[in-house]
Amino acid sequence: MTETKDETHVYAVVCPCCGATLWIDGETRAVMRSEKGKRKKGSLDDLVVKEHKRQSEFDRKFEATFELQREKHSKADELFQKALEKAEKGEAEEES
């Protein structure tokens, strides 16, 4: 924390995460002023790499969801076939 020169009870505090600066009154502990942190501008290459990573993650999630749906449909078809066979056996026994 650093003290400003004109007011001895006001402190400037910089957030280590986002770089924002807060000026806090030491006596009342109230935020007097705030300033957003400066954002680093990334290069185009960084942006392209980030977008490719995001796209590949999306593709992976889509494939996983698709496979899960396929398994659900396969289980449903299997249960339907079993129920159909059971119903056919039940009809055959009733006719006898």
N, C-alpha and C positions, 0 to 999 in steps of 0.2 A: 504494500500500500504506500502511496506517495501523497504527501501533503501539497496542496496548491499554495502558491505564494501569497495571494491576496486574502484568503480566508484560512485561518489556522485550524478551523474545526471541520473543514470539508476535505474529504479524501477521495482520490480517484482510484477506482479498483477496476482492474482488467480481468475479464473472464478468460481462464486458460483454454476453454473449449471453443468458444465462438469468437473471441477477441473483442467482444463488446466492452465499452467502458461505462462505468457507473460512477457518478459523483454523489457521495453520501455525506450527509451532515452528521458529524460525530456526536453532537449533543442529542439531537432528536432521532437519530438513526433512520432518517427518511431519505429516500432517493431524490436528489435535487434535479439531476439531469442524467440522461442516458444517451449513448451514441452507439450505433451499430458498428460491429467490427468490419474491417475491410476483408472482402473475399478474394482469395487468390483466383486469378483467371487461369483456367487450364488450357492446355494446348489442344489442337484439333485431334492429334493422335490419341491423347488421353480420352477425349470424348468418344472417339471411334472404338477404342478398346472397351470402355465402359458400356457402350451400346451393344457391342458384340457379346459381352458377358451377360448383360441383361436379356438379350435375345436367346442365348443358349440356355439360360435358366428357365425362361418361358417355355422353350421347346421341351426341355426335360420334364417340366411340370405337366405340360400338355400330354406327352407320351405316357407318363405315369397315370394320369387320369384316364386316358384312353384305354390303357391296359386294365385298369381297375373296372371300367365299365364292361369291357369284353369278358372279364372273369365273371362279373355279375350276370351277364346275359347267358353265359355258358352254364352257370349253376342253375339259373331259372329254366333253361331248356332241358337240362338233365332232370330237374324235379318234375317238370311237365311230362316228360317221357315216362318217368316212373309212375306218375299218377295216371297217365293214359293206359299204361300196361295193367296197372292195378284195377282200373275201371273195366278194361276188357276182360280180365280174369273174372271179375265179379259178375259180369253179364253172362259169361260162359257157364259159370256155376249155377246161376239162376235158371238158365234154360235147361239144364240137365235134370 
